[in-house]
């Protein structure tokens, strides 16, 4: 029984070690995933800001276009 008992203790020790290794791997993977998610979130926020800036510029161009149309419509009306 002494040999079997020693083998059981060794087996339990190895299992604890493996579980500890698995936990450390899991924690490291979770930290990496968290960093990746934060990076993706920052990238998405930056892209959203870029889209907002582009939409603002489009609105400004549309406003200028409308003013030009009105200006040329008035000039055309004066020429008639």
C-alpha positions, 0 to 999 in steps of 0.5 A: 500500500505504501507504493500505491499511496506514494503514487497517489500523492504524486498523481495528486501533486501532478494534477494540482500542478497541471490545474495551476498551469491551466489557470495561469494559461487561462488568466494570461489568455483572458488578459490578452483578450481583454487588451485586444477588446480594448484596442478594438474598442478604441479603433471603433471609437476613432472610426466613429469620430472619423465618420462624424467628421465626414458627415459634418463636412458633407453637411457643410458641402450640401449647405454651400451647394444649396447657397450656390443653387440659390445664387445662380437661380437668382442670377438667372431670374434677373437675366430673364 
